[in-house]
Amino acid sequence: MLVTVIDGHPASLAWLGGVAGHRVESLGVDNFGQTGTVADLFAHFGMDAQSIMRAVEAAAPGRPIRFRAG
């Protein structure tokens, strides 16, 4: 399983899983025009640290993932 993160459309990196037949969880910007701080926008689009950790945890069920505070 791959988790990809891009400051662009998530489909841009979705092809990576096809190289070796891996499942892919792609995170990125799926619509445009929002304004805010970088931190606010990353949280809005699910590209902040907590969202990335949730995607990784979903990709590896049953394994403990420690969430980083910050």
PQR file with spaces between the fields and no chain letter, atoms N, CA, C, O and H, PARSE charges and radii, in Angstrom:
ATOM       1  N    MET     1       0.850   -1.181    0.000 -0.4000 1.5000
ATOM       2  CA   MET     1       0.000    0.000    0.000 -0.0000 2.0000
ATOM       3  C    MET     1       0.886    1.231    0.000  0.5500 1.7000
ATOM       4  O    MET     1       1.855    1.315    0.753 -0.5500 1.4000
ATOM       5  N    LEU     2       0.543    2.180   -0.850 -0.4000 1.5000
ATOM       6  CA   LEU     2       1.253    3.452   -0.918 -0.0000 2.0000
ATOM       7  C    LEU     2       0.326    4.572   -0.476  0.5500 1.7000
ATOM       8  O    LEU     2      -0.860    4.568   -0.804 -0.5500 1.4000
ATOM       9  H    LEU     2      -0.245    2.111   -1.462  0.4000 1.0000
ATOM      10  N    VAL     3       0.855    5.514    0.255 -0.4000 1.5000
ATOM      11  CA   VAL     3       0.136    6.741    0.589 -0.0000 2.0000
ATOM      12  C    VAL     3       0.923    7.860   -0.073  0.5500 1.7000
ATOM      13  O    VAL     3       2.083    8.093    0.267 -0.5500 1.4000
ATOM      14  H    VAL     3       1.819    5.518    0.522  0.4000 1.0000
ATOM      15  N    THR     4       0.293    8.559   -1.025 -0.4000 1.5000
ATOM      16  CA   THR     4       0.965    9.661   -1.710 -0.0000 2.0000
ATOM      17  C    THR     4       0.343   10.982   -1.278  0.5500 1.7000
ATOM      18  O    THR     4      -0.855   11.056   -1.007 -0.5500 1.4000
ATOM      19  H    THR     4      -0.649    8.370   -1.302  0.4000 1.0000
ATOM      20  N    VAL     5       1.166   12.022   -1.215 -0.4000 1.5000
ATOM      21  CA   VAL     5       0.709   13.363   -0.845 -0.0000 2.0000
ATOM      22  C    VAL     5       1.317   14.337   -1.843  0.5500 1.7000
ATOM      23  O    VAL     5       2.526   14.337   -2.073 -0.5500 1.4000
ATOM      24  H    VAL     5       2.140   11.962   -1.436  0.4000 1.0000
ATOM      25  N    ILE     6       0.462   15.168   -2.433 -0.4000 1.5000
ATOM      26  CA   ILE     6       0.950   16.157   -3.392 -0.0000 2.0000
ATOM      27  C    ILE     6       0.157   17.446   -3.224  0.5500 1.7000
ATOM      28  O    ILE     6      -1.046   17.424   -2.963 -0.5500 1.4000
ATOM      29  H    ILE     6      -0.521   15.168   -2.247  0.4000 1.0000
ATOM      30  N    ASP     7       0.848   18.565   -3.377 -0.4000 1.5000
ATOM      31  CA   ASP     7       0.194   19.868   -3.352 -0.0000 2.0000
ATOM      32  C    ASP     7      -0.328   20.144   -4.764  0.5500 1.7000
ATOM      33  O    ASP     7       0.048   21.120   -5.412 -0.5500 1.4000
ATOM      34  H    ASP     7       1.826   18.584   -3.588  0.4000 1.0000
ATOM      35  N    GLY     8      -1.205   19.251   -5.211 -0.4000 1.5000
ATOM      36  CA   GLY     8      -1.798   19.271   -6.536 -0.0000 2.0000
ATOM      37  C    GLY     8      -2.896   18.223   -6.547  0.5500 1.7000
ATOM      38  O    GLY     8      -3.294   17.740   -5.487 -0.5500 1.4000
ATOM      39  H    GLY     8      -1.511   18.458   -4.684  0.4000 1.0000
ATOM      40  N    HIS     9      -3.392   17.864   -7.715 -0.4000 1.5000
ATOM      41  CA   HIS     9      -4.482   16.894   -7.779 -0.0000 2.0000
ATOM      42  C    HIS     9      -3.985   15.504   -7.385  0.5500 1.7000
ATOM      43  O    HIS     9      -2.928   15.081   -7.853 -0.5500 1.4000
ATOM      44  H    HIS     9      -3.069   18.256   -8.576  0.4000 1.0000
ATOM      45  N    PRO    10      -4.730   14.777   -6.526 -0.5600 1.5000
ATOM      46  CA   PRO    10      -4.278   13.470   -6.054  0.2800 2.0000
ATOM      47  C    PRO    10      -4.089   12.439   -7.171  0.5500 1.7000
ATOM      48  O    PRO    10      -3.303   11.505   -7.013 -0.5500 1.4000
ATOM      49  N    ALA    11      -4.787   12.589   -8.280 -0.4000 1.5000
ATOM      50  CA   ALA    11      -4.634   11.637   -9.381 -0.0000 2.0000
ATOM      51  C    ALA    11      -3.251   11.725  -10.019  0.5500 1.7000
ATOM      52  O    ALA    11      -2.829   10.807  -10.723 -0.5500 1.4000
ATOM      53  H    ALA    11      -5.426   13.347   -8.409  0.4000 1.0000
ATOM      54  N    SER    12      -2.541   12.836   -9.772 -0.4000 1.5000
ATOM      55  CA   SER    12      -1.210   13.007  -10.351 -0.0000 2.0000
ATOM      56  C    SER    12      -0.245   11.913   -9.913  0.5500 1.7000
ATOM      57  O    SER    12       0.662   11.560  -10.667 -0.5500 1.4000
ATOM      58  H    SER    12      -2.884   13.581   -9.201  0.4000 1.0000
ATOM      59  N    LEU    13      -0.421   11.374   -8.721 -0.4000 1.5000
ATOM      60  CA   LEU    13       0.469   10.329   -8.212 -0.0000 2.0000
ATOM      61  C    LEU    13      -0.218    8.983   -8.071  0.5500 1.7000
ATOM      62  O    LEU    13       0.415    8.011   -7.659 -0.5500 1.4000
ATOM      63  H    LEU    13      -1.158   11.661   -8.109  0.4000 1.0000
ATOM      64  N    ALA    14      -1.490    8.907   -8.401 -0.4000 1.5000
ATOM      65  CA   ALA    14      -2.234    7.659   -8.239 -0.0000 2.0000
ATOM      66  C    ALA    14      -1.689    6.537   -9.117  0.5500 1.7000
ATOM      67  O    ALA    14      -1.850    5.363   -8.784 -0.5500 1.4000
ATOM      68  H    ALA    14      -2.004    9.697   -8.736  0.4000 1.0000
ATOM      69  N    TRP    15      -1.052    6.876  -10.224 -0.4000 1.5000
ATOM      70  CA   TRP    15      -0.511    5.875  -11.141 -0.0000 2.0000
ATOM      71  C    TRP    15       0.627    5.071  -10.522  0.5500 1.7000
ATOM      72  O    TRP    15       0.924    3.972  -10.991 -0.5500 1.4000
ATOM      73  H    TRP    15      -0.922    7.830  -10.495  0.4000 1.0000
ATOM      74  N    LEU    16       1.266    5.588   -9.486 -0.4000 1.5000
ATOM      75  CA   LEU    16       2.408    4.898   -8.887 -0.0000 2.0000
ATOM      76  C    LEU    16       2.068    3.487   -8.418  0.5500 1.7000
ATOM      77  O    LEU    16       2.914    2.595   -8.488 -0.5500 1.4000
ATOM      78  H    LEU    16       1.024    6.481   -9.104  0.4000 1.0000
ATOM      79  N    GLY    17       0.866    3.274   -7.950 -0.4000 1.5000
ATOM      80  CA   GLY    17       0.471    1.948   -7.494 -0.0000 2.0000
ATOM      81  C    GLY    17       0.404    0.943   -8.621  0.5500 1.7000
ATOM      82  O    GLY    17       0.618   -0.250   -8.406 -0.5500 1.4000
ATOM      83  H    GLY    17       0.179    3.998   -7.893  0.4000 1.0000
ATOM      84  N    GLY    18       0.110    1.413   -9.821 -0.4000 1.5000
ATOM      85  CA   GLY    18       0.013    0.518  -10.960 -0.0000 2.0000
ATOM      86  C    GLY    18       1.345   -0.076  -11.383  0.5500 1.7000
ATOM      87  O    GLY    18       1.368   -1.089  -12.081 -0.5500 1.4000
ATOM      88  H    GLY    18      -0.064    2.383   -9.996  0.4000 1.0000
ATOM      89  N    VAL    19       2.448    0.527  -10.980 -0.4000 1.5000
ATOM      90  CA   VAL    19       3.765    0.042  -11.373 -0.0000 2.0000
ATOM      91  C    VAL    19       3.976   -1.379  -10.865  0.5500 1.7000
ATOM      92  O    VAL    19       4.456   -2.237  -11.606 -0.5500 1.4000
ATOM      93  H    VAL    19       2.429    1.350  -10.413  0.4000 1.0000
ATOM      94  N    ALA    20       3.624   -1.633   -9.622 -0.4000 1.5000
ATOM      95  CA   ALA    20       3.815   -2.967   -9.042 -0.0000 2.0000
ATOM      96  C    ALA    20       2.508   -3.548   -8.504  0.5500 1.7000
ATOM      97  O    ALA    20       2.530   -4.529   -7.760 -0.5500 1.4000
ATOM      98  H    ALA    20       3.234   -0.936   -9.020  0.4000 1.0000
ATOM      99  N    GLY    21       1.381   -2.959   -8.868 -0.4000 1.5000
ATOM     100  CA   GLY    21       0.087   -3.487   -8.445 -0.0000 2.0000
ATOM     101  C    GLY    21      -0.289   -3.200   -7.008  0.5500 1.7000
ATOM     102  O    GLY    21      -1.068   -3.942   -6.411 -0.5500 1.4000
ATOM     103  H    GLY    21       1.363   -2.162   -9.473  0.4000 1.0000
ATOM     104  N    HIS    22       0.256   -2.125   -6.439 -0.4000 1.5000
ATOM     105  CA   HIS    22      -0.061   -1.757   -5.055 -0.0000 2.0000
ATOM     106  C    HIS    22      -1.338   -0.927   -4.998  0.5500 1.7000
ATOM     107  O    HIS    22      -1.668   -0.212   -5.945 -0.5500 1.4000
ATOM     108  H    HIS    22       0.889   -1.522   -6.924  0.4000 1.0000
ATOM     109  N    ARG    23      -2.049   -1.029   -3.882 -0.4000 1.5000
ATOM     110  CA   ARG    23      -3.164   -0.119   -3.628 -0.0000 2.0000
ATOM     111  C    ARG    23      -2.573    1.244   -3.295  0.5500 1.7000
ATOM     112  O    ARG    23      -1.477    1.336   -2.742 -0.5500 1.4000
ATOM     113  H    ARG    23      -1.781   -1.610   -3.114  0.4000 1.0000
ATOM     114  N    VAL    24      -3.301    2.295   -3.634 -0.4000 1.5000
ATOM     115  CA   VAL    24      -2.808    3.651   -3.399 -0.0000 2.0000
ATOM     116  C    VAL    24      -3.875    4.469   -2.691  0.5500 1.7000
ATOM     117  O    VAL    24      -5.047    4.436   -3.067 -0.5500 1.4000
ATOM     118  H    VAL    24      -4.192    2.220   -4.084  0.4000 1.0000
ATOM     119  N    GLU    25      -3.471    5.188   -1.687 -0.4000 1.5000
ATOM     120  CA   GLU    25      -4.308    6.203   -1.043 -0.0000 2.0000
ATOM     121  C    GLU    25      -3.676    7.541   -1.401  0.5500 1.7000
ATOM     122  O    GLU    25      -2.616    7.884   -0.878 -0.5500 1.4000
ATOM     123  H    GLU    25      -2.519    5.214   -1.382  0.4000 1.0000
ATOM     124  N    SER    26      -4.316    8.300   -2.286 -0.4000 1.5000
ATOM     125  CA   SER    26      -3.753    9.560   -2.775 -0.0000 2.0000
ATOM     126  C    SER    26      -4.397   10.736   -2.064  0.5500 1.7000
ATOM     127  O    SER    26      -5.620   10.871   -2.042 -0.5500 1.4000
ATOM     128  H    SER    26      -5.178    8.022   -2.711  0.4000 1.0000
ATOM     129  N    LEU    27      -3.566   11.581   -1.488 -0.4000 1.5000
ATOM     130  CA   LEU    27      -4.037   12.789   -0.812 -0.0000 2.0000
ATOM     131  C    LEU    27      -3.588   13.993   -1.624  0.5500 1.7000
ATOM     132  O    LEU    27      -2.463   14.026   -2.123 -0.5500 1.4000
ATOM     133  H    LEU    27      -2.572   11.471   -1.506  0.4000 1.0000
ATOM     134  N    GLY    28      -4.461   14.979   -1.757 -0.4000 1.5000
ATOM     135  CA   GLY    28      -4.100   16.171   -2.503 -0.0000 2.0000
ATOM     136  C    GLY    28      -5.263   17.121   -2.654  0.5500 1.7000
ATOM     137  O    GLY    28      -6.305   16.961   -2.019 -0.5500 1.4000
ATOM     138  H    GLY    28      -5.375   14.952   -1.352  0.4000 1.0000
ATOM     139  N    VAL    29      -5.073   18.097   -3.489 -0.4000 1.5000
ATOM     140  CA   VAL    29      -6.046   19.165   -3.714 -0.0000 2.0000
ATOM     141  C    VAL    29      -7.001   18.729   -4.822  0.5500 1.7000
ATOM     142  O    VAL    29      -6.587   18.532   -5.964 -0.5500 1.4000
ATOM     143  H    VAL    29      -4.226   18.228   -4.004  0.4000 1.0000
ATOM     144  N    ASP    30      -8.277   18.580   -4.480 -0.4000 1.5000
ATOM     145  CA   ASP    30      -9.233   18.123   -5.490 -0.0000 2.0000
ATOM     146  C    ASP    30     -10.134   19.235   -6.018  0.5500 1.7000
ATOM     147  O    ASP    30     -10.944   18.997   -6.914 -0.5500 1.4000
ATOM     148  H    ASP    30      -8.613   18.739   -3.552  0.4000 1.0000
ATOM     149  N    ASN    31     -10.007   20.428   -5.485 -0.4000 1.5000
ATOM     150  CA   ASN    31     -10.682   21.586   -6.059 -0.0000 2.0000
ATOM     151  C    ASN    31      -9.864   22.821   -5.713  0.5500 1.7000
ATOM     152  O    ASN    31      -9.043   22.787   -4.796 -0.5500 1.4000
ATOM     153  H    ASN    31      -9.349   20.622   -4.757  0.4000 1.0000
ATOM     154  N    PHE    32     -10.082   23.897   -6.431 -0.4000 1.5000
ATOM     155  CA   PHE    32      -9.213   25.058   -6.307 -0.0000 2.0000
ATOM     156  C    PHE    32     -10.018   26.317   -6.016  0.5500 1.7000
ATOM     157  O    PHE    32     -11.215   26.384   -6.297 -0.5500 1.4000
ATOM     158  H    PHE    32     -10.749   23.924   -7.175  0.4000 1.0000
ATOM     159  N    GLY    33      -9.346   27.309   -5.452 -0.4000 1.5000
ATOM     160  CA   GLY    33      -9.962   28.600   -5.199 -0.0000 2.0000
ATOM     161  C    GLY    33     -10.054   28.963   -3.727  0.5500 1.7000
ATOM     162  O    GLY    33     -10.418   30.093   -3.402 -0.5500 1.4000
ATOM     163  H    GLY    33      -8.374   27.255   -5.224  0.4000 1.0000
ATOM     164  N    GLN    34      -9.736   28.044   -2.829 -0.4000 1.5000
ATOM     165  CA   GLN    34      -9.813   28.328   -1.407 -0.0000 2.0000
ATOM     166  C    GLN    34      -8.644   29.235   -0.996  0.5500 1.7000
ATOM     167  O    GLN    34      -7.576   29.215   -1.608 -0.5500 1.4000
ATOM     168  H    GLN    34      -9.440   27.126   -3.093  0.4000 1.0000
ATOM     169  N    THR    35      -8.874   30.017    0.040 -0.4000 1.5000
ATOM     170  CA   THR    35      -7.821   30.867    0.565 -0.0000 2.0000
ATOM     171  C    THR    35      -7.663   30.598    2.051  0.5500 1.7000
ATOM     172  O    THR    35      -8.604   30.164    2.717 -0.5500 1.4000
ATOM     173  H    THR    35      -9.741   30.033    0.537  0.4000 1.0000
ATOM     174  N    GLY    36      -6.482   30.854    2.560 -0.4000 1.5000
ATOM     175  CA   GLY    36      -6.189   30.667    3.969 -0.0000 2.0000
ATOM     176  C    GLY    36      -4.706   30.478    4.170  0.5500 1.7000
ATOM     177  O    GLY    36      -3.922   30.570    3.225 -0.5500 1.4000
ATOM     178  H    GLY    36      -5.718   31.207    2.019  0.4000 1.0000
ATOM     179  N    THR    37      -4.329   30.215    5.389 -0.4000 1.5000
ATOM     180  CA   THR    37      -2.926   29.936    5.668 -0.0000 2.0000
ATOM     181  C    THR    37      -2.575   28.558    5.114  0.5500 1.7000
ATOM     182  O    THR    37      -3.458   27.747    4.837 -0.5500 1.4000
ATOM     183  H    THR    37      -4.966   30.140    6.157  0.4000 1.0000
ATOM     184  N    VAL    38      -1.294   28.306    4.959 -0.4000 1.5000
ATOM     185  CA   VAL    38      -0.863   27.006    4.462 -0.0000 2.0000
ATOM     186  C    VAL    38      -1.367   25.901    5.382  0.5500 1.7000
ATOM     187  O    VAL    38      -1.862   24.878    4.909 -0.5500 1.4000
ATOM     188  H    VAL    38      -0.576   28.965    5.185  0.4000 1.0000
ATOM     189  N    ALA    39      -1.245   26.098    6.691 -0.4000 1.5000
ATOM     190  CA   ALA    39      -1.702   25.087    7.654 -0.0000 2.0000
ATOM     191  C    ALA    39      -3.204   24.839    7.527  0.5500 1.7000
ATOM     192  O    ALA    39      -3.649   23.691    7.558 -0.5500 1.4000
ATOM     193  H    ALA    39      -0.842   26.929    7.075  0.4000 1.0000
ATOM     194  N    ASP    40      -3.983   25.909    7.386 -0.4000 1.5000
ATOM     195  CA   ASP    40      -5.434   25.758    7.243 -0.0000 2.0000
ATOM     196  C    ASP    40      -5.802   25.029    5.955  0.5500 1.7000
ATOM     197  O    ASP    40      -6.689   24.176    5.953 -0.5500 1.4000
ATOM     198  H    ASP    40      -3.621   26.841    7.361  0.4000 1.0000
ATOM     199  N    LEU    41      -5.128   25.361    4.869 -0.4000 1.5000
ATOM     200  CA   LEU    41      -5.430   24.725    3.591 -0.0000 2.0000
ATOM     201  C    LEU    41      -5.018   23.255    3.589  0.5500 1.7000
ATOM     202  O    LEU    41      -5.745   22.412    3.064 -0.5500 1.4000
ATOM     203  H    LEU    41      -4.407   26.054    4.870  0.4000 1.0000
ATOM     204  N    PHE    42      -3.860   22.939    4.169 -0.4000 1.5000
ATOM     205  CA   PHE    42      -3.445   21.541    4.247 -0.0000 2.0000
ATOM     206  C    PHE    42      -4.436   20.737    5.074  0.5500 1.7000
ATOM     207  O    PHE    42      -4.759   19.606    4.713 -0.5500 1.4000
ATOM     208  H    PHE    42      -3.269   23.624    4.595  0.4000 1.0000
ATOM     209  N    ALA    43      -4.925   21.298    6.178 -0.4000 1.5000
ATOM     210  CA   ALA    43      -5.925   20.604    6.998 -0.0000 2.0000
ATOM     211  C    ALA    43      -7.231   20.447    6.215  0.5500 1.7000
ATOM     212  O    ALA    43      -7.864   19.392    6.269 -0.5500 1.4000
ATOM     213  H    ALA    43      -4.662   22.217    6.471  0.4000 1.0000
ATOM     214  N    HIS    44      -7.631   21.484    5.496 -0.4000 1.5000
ATOM     215  CA   HIS    44      -8.871   21.435    4.706 -0.0000 2.0000
ATOM     216  C    HIS    44      -8.832   20.317    3.664  0.5500 1.7000
ATOM     217  O    HIS    44      -9.824   19.618    3.459 -0.5500 1.4000
ATOM     218  H    HIS    44      -7.117   22.341    5.453  0.4000 1.0000
ATOM     219  N    PHE    45      -7.691   20.154    3.014 -0.4000 1.5000
ATOM     220  CA   PHE    45      -7.567   19.154    1.956 -0.0000 2.0000
ATOM     221  C    PHE    45      -7.053   17.799    2.460  0.5500 1.7000
ATOM     222  O    PHE    45      -6.819   16.890    1.663 -0.5500 1.4000
ATOM     223  H    PHE    45      -6.885   20.721    3.181  0.4000 1.0000
ATOM     224  N    GLY    46      -6.879   17.664    3.772 -0.4000 1.5000
ATOM     225  CA   GLY    46      -6.442   16.385    4.315 -0.0000 2.0000
ATOM     226  C    GLY    46      -4.987   16.065    4.033  0.5500 1.7000
ATOM     227  O    GLY    46      -4.627   14.904    3.841 -0.5500 1.4000
ATOM     228  H    GLY    46      -7.068   18.402    4.419  0.4000 1.0000
ATOM     229  N    MET    47      -4.146   17.097    4.007 -0.4000 1.5000
ATOM     230  CA   MET    47      -2.730   16.901    3.742 -0.0000 2.0000
ATOM     231  C    MET    47      -1.872   17.298    4.939  0.5500 1.7000
ATOM     232  O    MET    47      -0.651   17.388    4.811 -0.5500 1.4000
ATOM     233  H    MET    47      -4.439   18.041    4.163  0.4000 1.0000
ATOM     234  N    ASP    48      -2.482   17.537    6.094 -0.4000 1.5000
ATOM     235  CA   ASP    48      -1.719   17.857    7.291 -0.0000 2.0000
ATOM     236  C    ASP    48      -1.202   16.564    7.921  0.5500 1.7000
ATOM     237  O    ASP    48      -1.573   15.470    7.497 -0.5500 1.4000
ATOM     238  H    ASP    48      -3.474   17.464    6.198  0.4000 1.0000
ATOM     239  N    ALA    49      -0.363   16.694    8.911 -0.4000 1.5000
ATOM     240  CA   ALA    49       0.280   15.523    9.522 -0.0000 2.0000
ATOM     241  C    ALA    49      -0.738   14.524   10.067  0.5500 1.7000
ATOM     242  O    ALA    49      -0.570   13.318    9.883 -0.5500 1.4000
ATOM     243  H    ALA    49      -0.061   17.583    9.255  0.4000 1.0000
ATOM     244  N    GLN    50      -1.776   14.993   10.725 -0.4000 1.5000
ATOM     245  CA   GLN    50      -2.771   14.088   11.300 -0.0000 2.0000
ATOM     246  C    GLN    50      -3.536   13.336   10.209  0.5500 1.7000
ATOM     247  O    GLN    50      -3.818   12.148   10.362 -0.5500 1.4000
ATOM     248  H    GLN    50      -1.913   15.973   10.874  0.4000 1.0000
ATOM     249  N    SER    51      -3.868   14.009    9.125 -0.4000 1.5000
ATOM     250  CA   SER    51      -4.584   13.354    8.024 -0.0000 2.0000
ATOM     251  C    SER    51      -3.707   12.306    7.345  0.5500 1.7000
ATOM     252  O    SER    51      -4.183   11.233    6.972 -0.5500 1.4000
ATOM     253  H    SER    51      -3.639   14.974    9.001  0.4000 1.0000
ATOM     254  N    ILE    52      -2.440   12.620    7.189 -0.4000 1.5000
ATOM     255  CA   ILE    52      -1.515   11.661    6.597 -0.0000 2.0000
ATOM     256  C    ILE    52      -1.387   10.443    7.496  0.5500 1.7000
ATOM     257  O    ILE    52      -1.379    9.313    7.008 -0.5500 1.4000
ATOM     258  H    ILE    52      -2.053   13.491    7.492  0.4000 1.0000
ATOM     259  N    MET    53      -1.287   10.657    8.796 -0.4000 1.5000
ATOM     260  CA   MET    53      -1.183    9.534    9.735 -0.0000 2.0000
ATOM     261  C    MET    53      -2.453    8.685    9.708  0.5500 1.7000
ATOM     262  O    MET    53      -2.375    7.460    9.801 -0.5500 1.4000
ATOM     263  H    MET    53      -1.293   11.575    9.192  0.4000 1.0000
ATOM     264  N    ARG    54      -3.620    9.320    9.581 -0.4000 1.5000
ATOM     265  CA   ARG    54      -4.866    8.544    9.482 -0.0000 2.0000
ATOM     266  C    ARG    54      -4.875    7.695    8.214  0.5500 1.7000
ATOM     267  O    ARG    54      -5.339    6.555    8.246 -0.5500 1.4000
ATOM     268  H    ARG    54      -3.683   10.315    9.505  0.4000 1.0000
ATOM     269  N    ALA    55      -4.374    8.221    7.105 -0.4000 1.5000
ATOM     270  CA   ALA    55      -4.318    7.462    5.854 -0.0000 2.0000
ATOM     271  C    ALA    55      -3.362    6.280    5.994  0.5500 1.7000
ATOM     272  O    ALA    55      -3.651    5.187    5.509 -0.5500 1.4000
ATOM     273  H    ALA    55      -3.997    9.147    7.079  0.4000 1.0000
ATOM     274  N    VAL    56      -2.240    6.493    6.646 -0.4000 1.5000
ATOM     275  CA   VAL    56      -1.278    5.406    6.867 -0.0000 2.0000
ATOM     276  C    VAL    56      -1.886    4.352    7.782  0.5500 1.7000
ATOM     277  O    VAL    56      -1.736    3.155    7.538 -0.5500 1.4000
ATOM     278  H    VAL    56      -2.005    7.382    7.040  0.4000 1.0000
ATOM     279  N    GLU    57      -2.565    4.786    8.824 -0.4000 1.5000
ATOM     280  CA   GLU    57      -3.191    3.848    9.756 -0.0000 2.0000
ATOM     281  C    GLU    57      -4.262    3.024    9.040  0.5500 1.7000
ATOM     282  O    GLU    57      -4.392    1.828    9.303 -0.5500 1.4000
ATOM     283  H    GLU    57      -2.687    5.758    9.022  0.4000 1.0000
ATOM     284  N    ALA    58      -5.020    3.632    8.154 -0.4000 1.5000
ATOM     285  CA   ALA    58      -6.043    2.899    7.399 -0.0000 2.0000
ATOM     286  C    ALA    58      -5.401    1.899    6.444  0.5500 1.7000
ATOM     287  O    ALA    58      -5.982    0.855    6.149 -0.5500 1.4000
ATOM     288  H    ALA    58      -4.915    4.603    7.940  0.4000 1.0000
ATOM     289  N    ALA    59      -4.196    2.221    5.961 -0.4000 1.5000
ATOM     290  CA   ALA    59      -3.497    1.333    5.040 -0.0000 2.0000
ATOM     291  C    ALA    59      -2.892    0.130    5.746  0.5500 1.7000
ATOM     292  O    ALA    59      -2.662   -0.908    5.126 -0.5500 1.4000
ATOM     293  H    ALA    59      -3.724    3.069    6.201  0.4000 1.0000
ATOM     294  N    ALA    60      -2.635    0.266    7.033 -0.4000 1.5000
ATOM     295  CA   ALA    60      -1.991   -0.808    7.788 -0.0000 2.0000
ATOM     296  C    ALA    60      -2.825   -1.142    9.023  0.5500 1.7000
ATOM     297  O    ALA    60      -2.376   -0.917   10.147 -0.5500 1.4000
ATOM     298  H    ALA    60      -2.821    1.109    7.537  0.4000 1.0000
ATOM     299  N    PRO    61      -4.044   -1.681    8.827 -0.5600 1.5000
ATOM     300  CA   PRO    61      -4.905   -1.954    9.985  0.2800 2.0000
ATOM     301  C    PRO    61      -4.278   -2.993   10.910  0.5500 1.7000
ATOM     302  O    PRO    61      -3.625   -3.936   10.464 -0.5500 1.4000
ATOM     303  N    GLY    62      -4.494   -2.797   12.192 -0.4000 1.5000
ATOM     304  CA   GLY    62      -3.991   -3.746   13.184 -0.0000 2.0000
ATOM     305  C    GLY    62      -2.611   -3.411   13.699  0.5500 1.7000
ATOM     306  O    GLY    62      -2.171   -3.969   14.704 -0.5500 1.4000
ATOM     307  H    GLY    62      -5.025   -2.031   12.554  0.4000 1.0000
ATOM     308  N    ARG    63      -1.924   -2.511   13.028 -0.4000 1.5000
ATOM     309  CA   ARG    63      -0.597   -2.110   13.491 -0.0000 2.0000
ATOM     310  C    ARG    63      -0.725   -0.777   14.209  0.5500 1.7000
ATOM     311  O    ARG    63      -1.393    0.133   13.718 -0.5500 1.4000
ATOM     312  H    ARG    63      -2.281   -2.058   12.211  0.4000 1.0000
ATOM     313  N    PRO    64      -0.087   -0.654   15.374 -0.5600 1.5000
ATOM     314  CA   PRO    64      -0.212    0.600   16.115  0.2800 2.0000
ATOM     315  C    PRO    64       0.549    1.734   15.428  0.5500 1.7000
ATOM     316  O    PRO    64       1.704    1.577   15.033 -0.5500 1.4000
ATOM     317  N    ILE    65      -0.112    2.855   15.298 -0.4000 1.5000
ATOM     318  CA   ILE    65       0.493    4.056   14.735 -0.0000 2.0000
ATOM     319  C    ILE    65       0.439    5.132   15.809  0.5500 1.7000
ATOM     320  O    ILE    65      -0.623    5.420   16.360 -0.5500 1.4000
ATOM     321  H    ILE    65      -1.050    2.982   15.619  0.4000 1.0000
ATOM     322  N    ARG    66       1.574    5.713   16.096 -0.4000 1.5000
ATOM     323  CA   ARG    66       1.611    6.783   17.082 -0.0000 2.0000
ATOM     324  C    ARG    66       1.381    8.107   16.376  0.5500 1.7000
ATOM     325  O    ARG    66       2.105    8.452   15.442 -0.5500 1.4000
ATOM     326  H    ARG    66       2.437    5.479   15.648  0.4000 1.0000
ATOM     327  N    PHE    67       0.372    8.850   16.819 -0.4000 1.5000
ATOM     328  CA   PHE    67       0.089   10.148   16.241 -0.0000 2.0000
ATOM     329  C    PHE    67       1.056   11.169   16.843  0.5500 1.7000
ATOM     330  O    PHE    67       1.286   11.207   18.052 -0.5500 1.4000
ATOM     331  H    PHE    67      -0.216    8.570   17.578  0.4000 1.0000
ATOM     332  N    ARG    68       1.588   11.957   15.994 -0.4000 1.5000
ATOM     333  CA   ARG    68       2.519   12.983   16.442 -0.0000 2.0000
ATOM     334  C    ARG    68       1.746   14.255   16.770  0.5500 1.7000
ATOM     335  O    ARG    68       1.002   14.769   15.934 -0.5500 1.4000
ATOM     336  H    ARG    68       1.401   11.927   15.012  0.4000 1.0000
ATOM     337  N    ALA    69       1.919   14.751   17.966 -0.4000 1.5000
ATOM     338  CA   ALA    69       1.240   15.992   18.356 -0.0000 2.0000
ATOM     339  C    ALA    69       1.990   17.161   17.749  0.5500 1.7000
ATOM     340  O    ALA    69       3.216   17.139   17.644 -0.5500 1.4000
ATOM     341  H    ALA    69       2.523   14.333   18.645  0.4000 1.0000
ATOM     342  N    GLY    70       1.258   18.166   17.358 -0.4000 1.5000
ATOM     343  CA   GLY    70       1.979   19.317   16.859 -0.0000 2.0000
ATOM     344  C    GLY    70       1.168   20.115   16.015  0.5500 1.7000
ATOM     345  O    GLY    70       1.627   21.137   15.503 -0.5500 1.4000
ATOM     346  H    GLY    70       0.262   18.184   17.444  0.4000 1.0000
